[in-house]
C-alpha cells in the first residue's frame, strides 16, 4: 500500500530522443507526486511535481503525465541530452499535513551522444 | 542560504563502533527527514522529525538506530554497534512547515558510511 513501483530500472537513450519512465502506486490516499533527479555523489533534487487533479504538467523539456484511474504516472524527457544522465526517482505523499514522501526504486538514465 | 548541510560527508567505522551523522536544515525549515540509500537501490525512509519531536519513525530499525532534532543544533542520526550492512549513503532532507499535500524536500549531499 505504501509502495511506489518504478520502471525501467535503467534506460539508455540516444541524444535528442525521448526518455520515458513509468511509475505506479496502490494507495489512493496519495495526492502529491514529485519527481527527483540525482547526479552521482549528490543528493536528490526536486525536478517537477503534479497533483492528481491535472492529467499533465509540463516544465521545459520535462512532462509528467498522470492517469488517476490507472494509478499510474510517468515522466517524459523530450530532446534528451547527455546532461540529463542521472538517476530519476518518482515519489508520492498522502495529502495529510504531516507525512513522509515515499520514493520509487529509481531509474538510471544514460543519454548517449 | 547554504542549503541542507550534512557532515561528515564520509565516515569509516569498524564493526561495533558508533556512527553519528549530523544534519543542519535549511534556514526557515523546521522539518527534517532521514533516508537511507543502499548501492543500486532507492531512497528508503527512516525517520521524520520536528524540533524536539519525532513525527514518524516507522522506517527506523528497532535496534541500534536513533534520531533526534534538538531545540538547538543539528539533527543527529545515531547508529550504535555498526555492522557491515549499515554501509550506505544517509541523506537528510528538510522542508518548511508542511501545508496539506505539497511538500518540497531539499536534500543534503549525503553522508556515506563505510563499515569495515
Backbone of each chain as ProteinMPNN parsed JSONL, in Angstrom:
{"seq_chain_A": "XXXXXXXXXXXXXXXXXXXXXXXXXXXXXXXXXXXXXXXXXXXXXXXXXXXXXXXXXXXXXXXXXXXXXXXXXXXXXXXXXXXXXXXXXXXXXXXXXXXXXXXXXXXXXXXXX", "coords_chain_A": {"N_chain_A": [[0.826, -1.213, 0.0], [1.983, 1.177, 0.7], [3.893, 1.381, -1.194], [5.752, 2.563, -4.045], [5.98, 1.833, -7.33], [8.409, 1.508, -9.945], [9.606, 1.791, -13.274], [11.647, 1.694, -16.283], [14.389, -0.069, -14.672], [16.846, 0.737, -15.592], [17.898, 2.854, -18.298], [18.725, 3.583, -21.586], [19.212, 6.127, -23.823], [19.279, 7.709, -26.978], [20.894, 10.77, -27.777], [18.748, 13.531, -28.13], [16.498, 12.007, -28.288], [13.442, 10.649, -26.78], [12.971, 10.19, -23.376], [11.374, 7.927, -21.268], [9.856, 7.271, -18.246], [8.175, 5.174, -16.038], [5.724, 5.011, -13.443], [3.881, 3.534, -10.706], [1.244, 3.248, -8.311], [-0.465, 2.162, -5.298], [-1.867, 3.16, -3.133], [-4.625, 5.046, -2.679], [-4.798, 7.304, -1.224], [-2.634, 8.852, -1.677], [-1.702, 12.018, -2.84], [0.082, 13.762, -3.944], [2.681, 14.022, -6.16], [5.873, 13.945, -6.705], [8.858, 14.271, -8.735], [12.246, 13.4, -8.531], [15.637, 14.221, -9.235], [18.826, 12.821, -9.39], [22.244, 13.263, -9.351], [25.427, 11.553, -9.653], [27.016, 11.134, -6.533], [25.709, 13.224, -5.365], [22.93, 14.791, -3.583], [19.412, 14.023, -4.024], [17.34, 16.139, -6.089], [14.479, 18.187, -6.389], [12.563, 17.906, -9.301], [10.153, 18.161, -10.81], [6.635, 18.311, -10.117], [3.343, 16.933, -9.501], [-0.206, 17.165, -8.992], [-3.087, 15.049, -8.491], [-5.3, 16.219, -9.664], [-4.852, 17.206, -12.134], [-4.041, 16.152, -15.47], [-1.722, 16.362, -16.83], [1.491, 17.889, -16.681], [3.795, 20.303, -17.616], [7.162, 21.299, -17.792], [9.433, 23.009, -19.341], [11.548, 20.816, -20.986], [10.577, 18.667, -19.648], [7.911, 16.552, -18.801], [5.126, 15.536, -16.914], [2.853, 12.916, -17.003], [-0.342, 11.972, -15.901], [-2.417, 9.401, -14.767], [-5.136, 8.975, -13.156], [-7.166, 7.04, -12.743], [-5.939, 4.655, -13.434], [-3.947, 4.674, -11.633], [-1.341, 5.469, -12.221], [1.647, 7.133, -13.252], [3.867, 9.096, -15.253], [7.117, 10.137, -16.403], [8.264, 12.16, -18.943], [11.018, 12.943, -20.877], [11.82, 15.179, -23.142], [13.742, 15.595, -26.164], [16.227, 14.539, -25.168], [19.292, 15.034, -23.423], [22.882, 14.616, -23.008], [23.545, 15.722, -20.525], [21.34, 15.17, -19.04], [21.705, 12.733, -18.014], [21.351, 10.759, -15.275], [20.036, 9.613, -12.104], [16.648, 8.981, -11.715], [13.93, 9.524, -9.605], [10.638, 8.644, -8.915], [7.988, 9.676, -6.749], [5.71, 9.733, -3.931], [3.125, 11.105, -1.874], [0.906, 11.263, 0.88], [-2.088, 13.207, 1.375], [-2.3, 14.292, 3.892], [-1.242, 16.561, 6.476], [1.135, 16.06, 7.945], [3.279, 13.992, 6.814], [5.347, 11.46, 5.333], [7.469, 11.377, 2.403], [7.316, 8.944, -0.051], [9.523, 7.042, -1.924], [10.098, 5.771, -5.225], [12.064, 3.004, -6.608], [13.931, 4.035, -8.373], [15.377, 5.091, -11.53], [18.018, 4.628, -13.653], [19.278, 6.763, -15.909], [20.896, 6.987, -18.994], [22.107, 9.092, -21.378], [23.212, 8.938, -24.549], [25.615, 10.267, -26.853]], "CA_chain_A": [[0.0, 0.0, 0.0], [2.852, 2.335, 0.775], [4.929, 1.277, -2.212], [5.683, 3.183, -5.356], [6.741, 0.996, -8.27], [9.031, 2.33, -10.992], [10.291, 1.052, -14.335], [12.586, 0.583, -16.104], [15.462, 0.132, -13.704], [17.844, 1.529, -16.292], [17.414, 3.302, -19.602], [19.723, 4.223, -22.453], [18.514, 6.872, -24.872], [20.129, 8.489, -27.872], [20.734, 12.23, -27.686], [17.65, 14.03, -28.948], [15.36, 11.105, -28.161], [12.515, 10.83, -25.655], [13.135, 9.262, -22.254], [10.091, 7.712, -20.599], [9.95, 6.499, -17.003], [6.816, 4.92, -15.579], [5.527, 4.697, -12.027], [2.54, 3.114, -10.326], [1.034, 3.23, -6.865], [-1.698, 1.493, -4.87], [-2.57, 3.901, -2.084], [-5.41, 6.137, -3.264], [-4.658, 8.488, -0.376], [-1.546, 9.678, -2.207], [-2.216, 13.069, -3.721], [1.163, 14.649, -4.386], [3.598, 13.113, -6.854], [7.054, 14.652, -7.211], [9.984, 13.556, -9.349], [13.536, 13.908, -8.11], [16.768, 13.896, -10.093], [20.036, 12.683, -8.579], [23.519, 13.038, -10.03], [26.334, 10.759, -8.807], [27.68, 11.827, -5.44], [24.898, 14.362, -4.907], [21.61, 14.469, -3.079], [18.326, 14.226, -4.996], [16.786, 17.484, -6.181], [13.147, 18.193, -6.983], [12.557, 18.24, -10.725], [8.802, 18.561, -11.199], [5.656, 17.607, -9.291], [1.976, 17.023, -10.008], [-1.313, 16.718, -8.158], [-3.955, 14.212, -9.323], [-6.423, 16.92, -10.28], [-4.477, 17.519, -13.512], [-3.571, 14.954, -16.164], [-0.405, 16.587, -17.408], [2.187, 19.118, -16.289], [4.991, 20.436, -18.436], [8.117, 22.345, -17.445], [10.539, 22.897, -20.286], [11.575, 19.525, -21.689], [10.088, 17.632, -18.738], [6.452, 16.472, -18.718], [4.53, 14.445, -16.154], [1.504, 12.505, -17.381], [-0.945, 11.335, -14.735], [-3.648, 8.659, -15.021], [-5.65, 8.712, -11.816], [-7.949, 5.798, -12.687], [-4.991, 3.534, -13.51], [-2.967, 4.885, -10.571], [-0.034, 5.46, -12.875], [2.137, 8.413, -13.737], [5.115, 8.901, -15.976], [7.952, 11.293, -16.724], [8.791, 12.189, -20.304], [12.06, 13.94, -21.109], [11.914, 15.405, -24.588], [15.058, 16.065, -26.652], [17.146, 14.164, -24.09], [20.668, 15.495, -23.573], [23.824, 13.907, -22.124], [23.466, 16.319, -19.191], [20.191, 14.603, -18.327], [22.115, 11.436, -17.467], [21.201, 10.839, -13.826], [19.029, 8.699, -11.6], [15.369, 9.659, -11.519], [13.042, 8.877, -8.638], [9.284, 9.132, -8.703], [7.654, 9.639, -5.329], [4.309, 10.007, -3.633], [2.865, 11.501, -0.494], [-0.507, 11.42, 1.19], [-2.5, 14.588, 1.498], [-2.309, 14.78, 5.268], [-0.222, 17.585, 6.687], [2.406, 15.525, 8.43], [3.502, 12.672, 6.254], [6.619, 11.284, 4.657], [7.478, 11.145, 0.962], [7.733, 7.586, -0.376], [10.224, 7.062, -3.197], [10.279, 4.58, -6.036], [13.435, 2.486, -6.558], [14.84, 4.808, -9.211], [15.734, 4.708, -12.9], [19.294, 5.202, -14.076], [19.185, 7.187, -17.313], [22.117, 7.365, -19.704], [21.85, 9.666, -22.698], [24.468, 8.797, -25.285], [25.697, 11.194, -27.995]], "C_chain_A": [[0.856, 1.257, 0.0], [3.892, 2.363, -0.331], [4.645, 2.153, -3.417], [6.564, 2.342, -6.273], [7.237, 1.85, -9.419], [9.731, 1.429, -12.0], [10.599, 1.979, -15.503], [13.617, 0.898, -15.027], [16.585, 0.968, -14.309], [17.375, 1.775, -17.715], [18.563, 3.973, -20.341], [18.988, 4.843, -23.626], [19.539, 7.638, -25.699], [19.866, 9.977, -27.643], [19.652, 12.703, -28.655], [16.395, 13.184, -28.857], [14.484, 11.44, -26.954], [12.784, 9.757, -24.602], [11.797, 9.158, -21.538], [10.288, 6.801, -19.397], [8.539, 6.385, -16.428], [6.769, 4.564, -14.099], [4.076, 4.327, -11.76], [2.446, 3.056, -8.807], [-0.282, 2.54, -6.562], [-2.548, 2.368, -3.954], [-3.311, 5.102, -2.672], [-5.374, 7.398, -2.404], [-3.497, 9.375, -0.818], [-2.149, 10.79, -3.058], [-1.17, 14.114, -4.08], [2.263, 13.752, -4.919], [4.772, 13.897, -7.432], [8.023, 13.707, -7.912], [11.275, 14.237, -8.892], [14.617, 13.398, -9.052], [18.017, 13.851, -9.216], [21.242, 12.402, -9.465], [24.459, 12.291, -9.089], [27.021, 11.618, -7.748], [26.913, 13.004, -4.873], [23.61, 13.871, -4.283], [20.55, 14.681, -4.158], [17.828, 15.664, -4.95], [15.438, 17.409, -6.883], [13.205, 18.681, -8.415], [11.214, 18.843, -11.131], [7.822, 17.762, -10.349], [4.258, 17.836, -9.842], [1.0, 16.596, -8.93], [-2.281, 15.937, -9.052], [-5.131, 14.933, -9.946], [-6.093, 17.417, -11.688], [-3.902, 16.268, -14.161], [-2.173, 15.131, -16.747], [0.179, 17.899, -16.883], [3.506, 19.156, -17.031], [5.852, 21.56, -17.906], [9.344, 22.16, -18.341], [10.468, 21.573, -21.028], [10.99, 18.385, -20.869], [8.562, 17.7, -18.626], [6.064, 15.3, -17.838], [3.145, 14.19, -16.735], [0.919, 11.706, -16.233], [-2.258, 10.683, -15.113], [-4.203, 8.203, -13.684], [-6.377, 7.378, -11.73], [-7.041, 4.568, -12.708], [-3.963, 3.589, -12.396], [-1.544, 4.761, -11.131], [0.361, 6.883, -13.253], [3.516, 8.202, -14.36], [5.813, 10.233, -16.216], [8.458, 11.128, -18.147], [9.846, 13.287, -20.378], [12.234, 14.057, -22.611], [13.321, 15.891, -24.933], [16.131, 15.777, -25.586], [18.591, 14.547, -24.433], [21.594, 14.709, -22.657], [23.805, 14.444, -20.687], [22.282, 15.84, -18.382], [20.534, 13.258, -17.69], [22.183, 11.529, -15.942], [20.266, 9.707, -13.402], [17.767, 9.493, -11.271], [14.489, 8.838, -10.581], [11.647, 9.487, -8.741], [8.959, 8.952, -7.222], [6.185, 9.971, -5.141], [4.158, 10.339, -2.156], [1.357, 11.609, -0.299], [-0.834, 12.893, 1.428], [-2.533, 15.127, 2.904], [-1.113, 15.692, 5.51], [1.127, 17.01, 7.09], [2.568, 14.116, 7.898], [4.786, 12.645, 5.449], [6.401, 11.148, 3.153], [8.046, 9.753, 0.725], [8.33, 7.588, -1.778], [10.152, 5.711, -3.903], [11.738, 4.167, -6.034], [14.419, 3.198, -7.473], [15.069, 4.212, -10.587], [17.026, 5.406, -13.256], [19.239, 5.485, -15.575], [20.563, 7.547, -17.853], [21.717, 7.87, -21.073], [23.174, 9.683, -23.449], [24.46, 9.694, -26.522], [25.389, 10.503, -29.322]], "O_chain_A": [[0.507, 2.266, -0.613], [4.697, 3.293, -0.391], [3.5, 2.443, -3.763], [7.755, 2.165, -6.013], [6.573, 2.804, -9.824], [10.364, 0.438, -11.636], [9.885, 2.961, -15.704], [13.688, 2.026, -14.538], [17.196, 1.796, -13.633], [16.573, 1.022, -18.267], [19.273, 4.815, -19.792], [18.239, 4.171, -24.334], [20.531, 8.146, -25.177], [18.74, 10.38, -27.35], [19.637, 12.333, -29.829], [15.331, 13.61, -29.307], [14.753, 12.385, -26.212], [12.818, 8.565, -24.909], [11.162, 10.169, -21.236], [10.82, 5.697, -19.52], [7.807, 7.372, -16.344], [7.664, 3.899, -13.576], [3.167, 4.741, -12.479], [3.441, 2.844, -8.115], [-1.115, 2.353, -7.449], [-3.778, 2.326, -3.992], [-2.684, 6.065, -3.112], [-5.869, 8.445, -2.819], [-3.39, 10.521, -0.382], [-3.009, 10.533, -3.901], [-1.511, 15.228, -4.478], [2.726, 12.84, -4.234], [4.672, 14.451, -8.527], [7.996, 12.495, -7.698], [11.384, 15.463, -8.87], [14.526, 12.296, -9.593], [18.237, 14.742, -8.396], [21.261, 11.435, -10.227], [24.315, 12.378, -7.869], [27.538, 12.695, -8.044], [27.412, 13.708, -3.995], [23.235, 12.706, -4.421], [20.772, 15.438, -5.103], [17.885, 16.323, -3.912], [15.27, 16.665, -7.849], [13.803, 19.713, -8.718], [11.165, 19.917, -11.729], [8.14, 16.657, -9.908], [4.012, 18.807, -10.558], [1.322, 15.779, -8.067], [-2.291, 16.15, -10.264], [-5.896, 14.321, -10.691], [-6.953, 17.985, -12.362], [-3.337, 15.417, -13.475], [-1.52, 14.154, -17.114], [-0.535, 18.878, -16.671], [4.242, 18.17, -17.072], [5.355, 22.645, -17.604], [10.171, 21.275, -18.121], [9.445, 21.247, -21.629], [10.917, 17.253, -21.348], [7.994, 18.766, -18.386], [6.598, 14.201, -17.986], [2.362, 15.119, -16.936], [1.598, 10.859, -15.652], [-3.123, 11.324, -15.711], [-3.793, 7.174, -13.146], [-6.223, 6.656, -10.745], [-7.342, 3.559, -12.07], [-3.184, 2.651, -12.228], [-0.689, 4.058, -10.592], [-0.491, 7.725, -13.537], [4.228, 7.253, -14.03], [5.192, 11.295, -16.23], [9.009, 10.089, -18.509], [9.594, 14.426, -19.985], [12.734, 13.142, -23.266], [13.999, 16.512, -24.114], [16.851, 16.682, -25.163], [19.041, 14.403, -25.57], [21.15, 14.187, -21.635], [24.026, 13.688, -19.741], [22.216, 16.071, -17.175], [19.746, 12.711, -16.919], [22.981, 12.289, -15.394], [19.772, 8.946, -14.234], [17.825, 10.542, -10.628], [14.331, 7.628, -10.744], [11.492, 10.706, -8.662], [9.598, 8.157, -6.533], [5.508, 10.429, -6.061], [4.949, 9.914, -1.313], [0.629, 12.002, -1.211], [0.058, 13.71, 1.656], [-2.774, 16.319, 3.095], [-0.096, 15.595, 4.823], [2.16, 17.461, 6.595], [2.049, 13.161, 8.475], [5.25, 13.671, 4.951], [5.299, 10.846, 2.693], [9.117, 9.415, 1.23], [7.708, 8.085, -2.717], [10.146, 4.657, -3.268], [12.579, 4.898, -5.511], [15.626, 2.985, -7.359], [14.972, 3.002, -10.787], [17.124, 6.631, -13.173], [19.165, 4.57, -16.395], [21.3, 8.318, -17.239], [21.065, 7.161, -21.84], [24.128, 10.348, -23.046], [23.424, 9.863, -27.164], [25.416, 11.144, -30.373]]}, "seq_chain_B": "XXXXXXXXXXXXXXXXXXXXXXXXXXXXXXXXXXXXXXXXXXXXXXXXXXXXXXXXXXXXXXXXXXXXXXXXXXXXXXXXXXXXXXXXXXXXXXXXXXXXXXXXXXXXXXXXXXXX", "coords_chain_B": {"N_chain_B": [[22.1, 31.447, 1.512], [22.832, 28.386, 2.734], [21.786, 25.928, 2.174], [20.926, 22.454, 2.813], [22.96, 21.077, 5.182], [25.173, 18.466, 5.6], [27.157, 16.456, 7.686], [29.605, 14.067, 8.82], [30.843, 14.022, 5.398], [31.933, 11.676, 4.543], [32.38, 8.687, 6.302], [34.146, 6.343, 8.123], [33.87, 3.385, 9.848], [34.609, 0.792, 12.207], [33.294, -2.479, 12.72], [30.988, -2.632, 15.363], [31.524, -0.144, 16.404], [30.353, 3.268, 16.988], [28.315, 5.37, 14.978], [27.792, 8.728, 14.131], [25.761, 10.934, 12.533], [25.287, 14.119, 11.175], [22.931, 16.758, 10.594], [22.109, 19.854, 9.356], [19.349, 21.746, 8.837], [17.884, 23.646, 6.101], [17.707, 27.207, 6.365], [14.93, 28.394, 8.074], [13.524, 26.089, 7.733], [11.755, 23.658, 9.473], [11.372, 21.004, 9.613], [12.711, 17.779, 9.426], [14.027, 15.042, 7.634], [15.215, 11.735, 7.431], [16.803, 9.595, 5.151], [17.814, 6.432, 3.805], [20.13, 5.143, 1.489], [20.964, 2.435, -0.267], [23.582, 0.85, -2.22], [22.771, 0.883, -5.646], [20.1, 0.971, -5.053], [16.928, 2.43, -4.122], [15.695, 5.325, -2.311], [15.176, 4.881, 1.019], [12.828, 5.58, 3.43], [13.485, 6.674, 6.719], [13.135, 8.238, 9.17], [11.168, 10.954, 10.484], [11.288, 14.171, 11.642], [10.43, 16.871, 13.82], [11.413, 19.896, 15.471], [12.528, 18.822, 18.553], [10.788, 16.683, 18.525], [9.609, 13.549, 17.44], [8.049, 12.733, 14.528], [7.432, 10.597, 12.818], [8.668, 7.468, 12.896], [8.656, 5.154, 11.531], [10.262, 3.885, 9.663], [12.632, 3.295, 10.836], [15.095, 1.009, 11.93], [14.491, -1.279, 14.607], [16.381, -1.629, 16.561], [19.505, -0.276, 17.651], [19.494, 2.056, 16.099], [18.878, 5.546, 16.286], [17.346, 8.791, 16.407], [17.438, 12.352, 16.624], [16.277, 15.717, 16.998], [17.173, 18.388, 18.285], [16.188, 21.305, 20.217], [18.092, 23.299, 19.903], [20.74, 23.312, 17.592], [21.998, 20.758, 15.272], [20.157, 18.099, 13.573], [20.569, 14.73, 14.533], [21.552, 11.561, 13.475], [21.99, 8.505, 14.868], [23.899, 5.621, 15.012], [24.369, 2.767, 16.662], [26.848, 0.313, 17.547], [27.752, -0.559, 14.915], [27.231, -2.534, 11.952], [28.312, -4.411, 9.033], [26.262, -4.308, 7.185], [25.166, -1.829, 7.581], [26.458, -0.087, 6.007], [26.098, 2.493, 3.797], [24.62, 5.246, 1.956], [23.524, 8.027, 3.689], [20.923, 10.186, 3.652], [19.842, 13.422, 4.43], [16.966, 15.432, 4.535], [15.189, 18.518, 4.362], [12.264, 20.497, 5.109], [9.964, 23.246, 4.868], [7.424, 24.14, 7.344], [4.779, 21.892, 6.879], [2.285, 22.274, 4.436], [-0.947, 21.095, 3.599], [-0.627, 18.286, 1.576], [1.357, 19.25, -0.754], [4.86, 19.04, -0.546], [7.909, 20.088, -0.516], [10.947, 18.683, -0.552], [14.212, 19.452, 0.417], [17.29, 18.222, -0.214], [20.315, 17.216, 1.451], [23.816, 16.658, 0.639], [24.47, 14.176, 1.466], [25.728, 11.597, 3.673], [28.247, 9.304, 3.598], [28.556, 6.186, 4.807], [30.881, 3.802, 5.683], [31.408, 0.59, 6.783], [33.857, -1.289, 8.181]], "CA_chain_B": [[21.444, 30.26, 2.069], [23.776, 27.316, 2.481], [21.139, 24.668, 1.875], [20.975, 21.439, 3.86], [24.354, 20.711, 5.399], [25.379, 17.189, 6.267], [28.539, 16.07, 7.962], [30.644, 14.171, 7.814], [30.468, 13.528, 4.071], [32.375, 10.274, 4.503], [32.683, 8.195, 7.635], [34.546, 4.934, 8.148], [33.798, 2.813, 11.189], [34.791, -0.651, 12.337], [32.139, -3.155, 13.313], [30.852, -2.449, 16.8], [31.669, 1.251, 16.79], [29.169, 4.102, 16.837], [28.356, 6.39, 13.918], [26.908, 9.881, 14.347], [25.626, 11.733, 11.323], [24.646, 15.386, 11.536], [22.208, 17.446, 9.532], [21.577, 21.187, 9.648], [18.374, 22.03, 7.782], [17.886, 24.976, 5.501], [17.177, 28.265, 7.213], [13.482, 28.509, 7.947], [12.916, 24.762, 7.678], [11.634, 23.102, 10.817], [11.11, 19.572, 9.493], [13.873, 17.044, 8.951], [13.774, 13.653, 7.263], [16.401, 10.942, 7.115], [16.61, 8.484, 4.217], [18.998, 5.608, 3.567], [20.248, 4.682, 0.113], [21.949, 1.383, -0.457], [24.062, 0.834, -3.6], [21.835, 0.41, -6.67], [18.727, 0.936, -4.546], [16.285, 3.725, -3.961], [15.741, 6.013, -1.023], [14.272, 4.278, 1.991], [12.502, 6.478, 4.528], [13.836, 6.187, 8.047], [12.504, 8.965, 10.268], [10.72, 12.323, 10.196], [11.337, 14.867, 12.923], [10.34, 18.309, 14.021], [12.221, 20.261, 16.64], [12.224, 18.155, 19.831], [9.644, 15.792, 18.379], [9.649, 12.57, 16.356], [6.73, 12.652, 13.915], [7.227, 9.275, 12.215], [9.915, 6.693, 12.883], [8.251, 3.826, 11.062], [11.308, 3.28, 8.846], [13.855, 3.079, 11.623], [15.28, -0.307, 12.548], [14.065, -1.236, 16.011], [17.539, -1.62, 17.459], [20.779, 0.373, 17.323], [19.31, 3.335, 15.404], [18.075, 6.562, 16.945], [17.461, 10.105, 15.781], [16.939, 13.458, 17.411], [16.362, 17.051, 16.423], [17.005, 19.195, 19.497], [15.763, 22.698, 20.068], [19.255, 24.0, 19.372], [21.714, 22.438, 16.97], [21.573, 19.945, 14.14], [19.563, 16.783, 13.781], [21.599, 13.693, 14.592], [21.193, 10.143, 13.308], [22.989, 7.757, 15.617], [23.872, 4.176, 14.791], [25.249, 2.115, 17.633], [27.342, -1.037, 17.242], [27.529, -0.709, 13.478], [27.542, -3.785, 11.25], [28.643, -4.146, 7.628], [25.024, -3.993, 6.478], [24.807, -0.421, 7.762], [27.172, 0.696, 4.991], [25.121, 3.093, 2.889], [24.57, 6.708, 1.978], [22.41, 8.503, 4.512], [20.554, 11.521, 3.201], [18.941, 14.231, 5.223], [16.215, 16.429, 3.782], [14.393, 19.391, 5.221], [11.165, 21.206, 4.464], [9.282, 24.188, 5.75], [6.222, 23.538, 7.929], [4.007, 21.332, 5.787], [0.88, 22.537, 4.131], [-1.538, 19.837, 3.184], [-0.301, 17.836, 0.237], [2.672, 19.54, -1.317], [5.959, 19.039, 0.418], [9.151, 20.12, -1.277], [12.095, 18.309, 0.246], [15.536, 19.864, -0.034], [18.223, 17.217, 0.282], [21.738, 17.452, 1.566], [24.668, 15.87, -0.265], [24.569, 12.827, 1.988], [26.871, 11.085, 4.438], [28.496, 7.934, 3.166], [29.103, 5.391, 5.896], [31.507, 2.524, 5.34], [31.726, -0.201, 7.962], [34.888, -2.289, 7.844]], "C_chain_B": [[22.267, 29.032, 1.715], [23.097, 26.013, 2.128], [21.22, 23.729, 3.064], [22.416, 20.957, 3.993], [24.439, 19.408, 6.169], [26.867, 16.983, 6.534], [28.569, 14.915, 8.945], [30.155, 13.681, 6.452], [30.838, 12.047, 3.925], [32.784, 9.875, 5.921], [33.019, 6.712, 7.545], [34.538, 4.483, 9.602], [34.08, 1.323, 11.12], [33.537, -1.239, 12.994], [32.139, -2.965, 14.831], [30.994, -1.012, 17.272], [30.353, 1.999, 16.587], [29.389, 5.091, 15.69], [27.351, 7.485, 14.25], [26.925, 10.746, 13.096], [24.811, 12.974, 11.664], [24.005, 16.046, 10.328], [21.697, 18.783, 10.031], [20.617, 21.555, 8.525], [18.561, 23.423, 7.201], [17.286, 25.977, 6.481], [15.67, 28.374, 6.977], [12.765, 27.173, 7.875], [12.91, 24.147, 9.068], [11.389, 21.601, 10.814], [12.324, 18.897, 8.86], [13.5, 15.589, 8.71], [15.118, 12.977, 7.019], [15.987, 9.784, 6.208], [17.917, 7.722, 4.08], [18.972, 5.119, 2.126], [21.359, 3.653, 0.038], [22.395, 1.385, -1.908], [23.024, 0.224, -4.539], [20.397, 0.304, -6.165], [18.195, 2.347, -4.372], [16.449, 4.281, -2.569], [14.698, 5.408, -0.095], [14.07, 5.232, 3.164], [12.904, 5.848, 5.859], [13.015, 6.897, 9.131], [12.209, 10.397, 9.847], [10.608, 13.032, 11.541], [11.002, 16.349, 12.771], [11.245, 18.626, 15.199], [11.671, 19.581, 17.893], [11.079, 17.146, 19.73], [9.861, 14.834, 17.203], [8.23, 12.41, 15.82], [6.442, 11.227, 13.443], [8.565, 8.564, 12.187], [9.657, 5.284, 12.372], [9.316, 3.129, 10.209], [12.609, 2.997, 9.584], [13.935, 1.636, 12.099], [15.034, -0.204, 14.056], [15.237, -1.131, 16.97], [18.684, -0.842, 16.822], [20.631, 1.749, 16.657], [18.457, 4.279, 16.251], [18.299, 7.894, 16.248], [16.886, 11.15, 16.721], [17.088, 14.746, 16.628], [16.108, 18.005, 17.578], [16.592, 20.624, 19.182], [16.885, 23.549, 19.466], [20.196, 22.98, 18.736], [21.129, 21.551, 15.897], [20.777, 18.713, 14.559], [20.692, 15.753, 13.739], [20.957, 12.323, 14.396], [22.333, 9.34, 13.913], [22.808, 6.268, 15.368], [24.873, 3.55, 15.748], [25.668, 0.736, 17.131], [27.147, -1.365, 15.761], [27.946, -2.085, 12.984], [27.741, -3.451, 9.776], [27.401, -3.752, 6.83], [24.549, -2.567, 6.652], [25.505, 0.479, 6.749], [26.175, 1.184, 3.947], [25.365, 4.59, 2.848], [23.337, 7.12, 2.763], [22.144, 9.96, 4.117], [19.585, 12.16, 4.186], [18.228, 15.197, 4.276], [15.465, 17.301, 4.778], [13.285, 20.038, 4.412], [10.631, 22.247, 5.432], [8.086, 23.499, 6.401], [5.27, 23.119, 6.819], [2.646, 21.99, 5.663], [0.332, 21.234, 3.582], [-1.123, 19.487, 1.769], [1.128, 18.119, -0.159], [3.734, 19.595, -0.238], [7.251, 18.975, -0.37], [10.293, 19.819, -0.329], [13.356, 18.856, -0.394], [16.538, 18.928, 0.619], [19.616, 17.789, 0.466], [22.496, 16.536, 0.619], [24.896, 14.455, 0.24], [25.825, 12.577, 2.818], [27.054, 9.622, 4.073], [29.241, 7.174, 4.247], [29.661, 4.09, 5.344], [31.885, 1.816, 6.631], [32.697, -1.303, 7.562], [34.713, -3.564, 8.649]], "O_chain_B": [[22.39, 28.675, 0.544], [23.791, 25.05, 1.802], [21.538, 24.143, 4.179], [23.014, 20.485, 3.026], [23.859, 19.262, 7.245], [27.715, 17.302, 5.7], [27.688, 14.783, 9.795], [29.14, 12.989, 6.378], [30.138, 11.278, 3.266], [33.445, 10.631, 6.633], [32.269, 5.927, 6.964], [35.128, 5.126, 10.47], [33.823, 0.675, 10.106], [32.824, -0.555, 13.729], [33.168, -3.121, 15.489], [30.63, -0.687, 18.402], [29.374, 1.445, 16.086], [30.498, 5.578, 15.47], [26.206, 7.206, 14.605], [27.974, 11.225, 12.665], [23.787, 12.898, 12.344], [24.473, 15.91, 9.197], [20.946, 18.849, 11.004], [21.035, 21.666, 7.372], [19.292, 24.255, 7.738], [16.458, 25.624, 7.321], [15.203, 28.439, 5.84], [11.537, 27.121, 7.946], [13.933, 24.12, 9.752], [11.22, 20.99, 11.869], [12.885, 19.39, 7.882], [12.754, 14.986, 9.481], [16.04, 13.58, 6.469], [14.992, 9.098, 6.443], [18.998, 8.294, 4.222], [17.925, 4.729, 1.608], [22.532, 3.958, 0.25], [21.659, 1.877, -2.765], [22.465, -0.834, -4.249], [19.571, -0.374, -6.776], [18.935, 3.326, -4.468], [17.231, 3.781, -1.76], [13.502, 5.422, -0.384], [15.033, 5.642, 3.812], [12.693, 4.658, 6.094], [12.3, 6.26, 9.905], [12.881, 10.973, 8.992], [9.93, 12.563, 12.455], [11.259, 16.973, 11.741], [11.779, 17.724, 15.845], [10.503, 19.746, 18.243], [10.47, 16.796, 20.741], [10.248, 15.253, 16.111], [7.322, 12.007, 16.547], [5.343, 10.71, 13.645], [9.496, 9.016, 11.521], [10.357, 4.34, 12.74], [9.275, 1.909, 10.05], [13.572, 2.509, 8.994], [12.956, 1.097, 12.616], [15.328, 0.811, 14.687], [15.095, -0.601, 18.072], [18.801, -0.771, 15.598], [21.584, 2.529, 16.663], [17.459, 3.877, 16.849], [19.315, 8.098, 15.584], [15.976, 10.878, 17.505], [17.912, 14.853, 15.719], [14.967, 18.391, 17.828], [16.645, 21.076, 18.038], [16.64, 24.411, 18.622], [20.417, 21.905, 19.292], [19.927, 21.577, 15.636], [20.734, 18.342, 15.732], [21.654, 15.905, 12.986], [19.972, 11.972, 15.046], [23.49, 9.479, 13.517], [21.709, 5.728, 15.496], [26.078, 3.782, 15.646], [24.937, 0.081, 16.388], [26.464, -2.327, 15.409], [28.867, -2.71, 13.509], [27.391, -2.362, 9.32], [27.487, -2.949, 5.902], [23.633, -2.129, 5.956], [25.187, 1.663, 6.641], [25.497, 0.389, 3.298], [26.187, 5.131, 3.587], [22.239, 6.618, 2.523], [23.008, 10.829, 4.232], [18.656, 11.531, 4.692], [18.828, 15.711, 3.332], [15.151, 16.874, 5.889], [13.357, 20.117, 3.185], [10.816, 22.149, 6.645], [7.767, 22.368, 6.036], [4.985, 23.905, 5.916], [1.954, 22.228, 6.653], [1.092, 20.368, 3.147], [-1.256, 20.307, 0.861], [2.016, 17.3, 0.081], [3.515, 20.135, 0.847], [7.641, 17.906, -0.84], [10.58, 20.594, 0.583], [13.549, 18.739, -1.605], [16.628, 18.847, 1.844], [20.043, 18.7, -0.243], [21.9, 15.741, -0.108], [25.454, 13.622, -0.474], [26.838, 13.261, 2.674], [26.14, 8.81, 4.219], [30.394, 7.47, 4.562], [28.976, 3.368, 4.62], [32.595, 2.37, 7.47], [32.394, -2.14, 6.712], [35.491, -4.505, 8.491]]}, "name": "protein", "num_of_chains": 2, "seq": "XXXXXXXXXXXXXXXXXXXXXXXXXXXXXXXXXXXXXXXXXXXXXXXXXXXXXXXXXXXXXXXXXXXXXXXXXXXXXXXXXXXXXXXXXXXXXXXXXXXXXXXXXXXXXXXXXXXXXXXXXXXXXXXXXXXXXXXXXXXXXXXXXXXXXXXXXXXXXXXXXXXXXXXXXXXXXXXXXXXXXXXXXXXXXXXXXXXXXXXXXXXXXXXXXXXXXXXXXXXXXXXXXXXXX"}
